Amino acid sequence: MFGNLGIPELLVIMGLALLIFGAKRLPEIGSSLGKGIREFKSSIKDMKNSIEDPDQAVPSSREIDAPASMNETAKRREGEPKKLSE
């Protein structure tokens, strides 16, 4: 599909993107696109691993970052400061 794109076509596409989004937004767009692709690949890999071997499934990053208990979350909402020893 993209095999027929040459240097002139790519330059036109890049020029249009520069005009539409501006020079300041292009790095942000590229960064967010890269993060999205990385997260998608990671989720596909996690899903594939959990299907192949359910006992050895790796927890997702959301499960790792989740608080240990709901009481801890409730305390943080009430305004209690987080302990430094955690």
Secondary structure, 3 states (H helix, E strand, C coil): CCCCCCHHHHHHHHHHHHHHHCCCHHHHHHHHHHHHHHHHHHHHHHHHHHHHCHHHCCCCHHHHHCCCCHHHHHHHHHCCCCCCCC
